[in-house]
C-alpha cells in the first residue's frame, strides 16, 4: 500500500519518520519512504498501521 504524506521542510521529514515509528513503521525494516519537495510517499505491507498513521498525521 502506498500513501502520500504532506511535508514542507527538512524538519518535516524528521518529524514524519518519528511519527511513523510511533505506529511501528520503521524504514527500512517494514516500510519505505521517498521524500519529494512537498510530500513523502510511504509504502508498507502493514496497511492498517499506515492508514492509522496517515489519519493521525492529518490531525
C-alpha positions in Angstrom: 0.0 0.0 0.0 1.3 3.5 -0.9 0.2 6.7 1.0 1.3 10.3 0.5 2.1 12.5 3.5 2.4 16.3 3.2 5.8 17.5 4.4 7.2 21.0 3.8 10.7 21.2 5.2 13.7 19.1 6.2 12.3 19.3 9.8 9.1 17.8 8.5 11.0 14.8 7.2 12.5 14.1 10.6 9.1 14.6 12.2 7.4 12.2 9.7 10.0 9.4 10.4 9.4 9.9 14.2 5.7 9.8 13.7 5.8 6.6 11.6 7.9 5.0 14.4 5.1 5.6 16.8 3.0 3.3 14.7 5.8 0.7 14.4 6.6 1.7 10.9 10.4 1.9 10.8 12.2 2.3 7.5 13.8 0.2 6.1 12.6 -2.6 8.3 8.9 -2.6 7.3 8.3 0.4 5.2 10.0 2.6 2.6 9.9 6.4 2.5 10.6 8.5 -0.6 10.8 12.2 0.0 9.7 14.7 -2.6 9.6 18.5 -2.4 6.1 18.9 -0.9 5.3 15.3 0.2 6.6 11.9 1.1 5.4 8.6 -0.3 5.4 5.8 2.2 4.8 2.2 1.3 4.3 -0.7 3.6 2.6 -4.1 3.7 1.1 -3.1 7.0 -1.9 -1.2 5.6 -3.7 -0.8 8.9 -0.7 0.9 10.6 -0.1 3.0 7.6 -3.7 4.2 7.4 -3.8 5.0 11.1 -0.5 6.9 10.8 -1.9 8.9 7.9 -5.1 9.8 9.8 -3.1 10.9 12.9 -0.7 13.0 10.7 -3.6 14.9 9.1 -5.0 16.0 12.6 
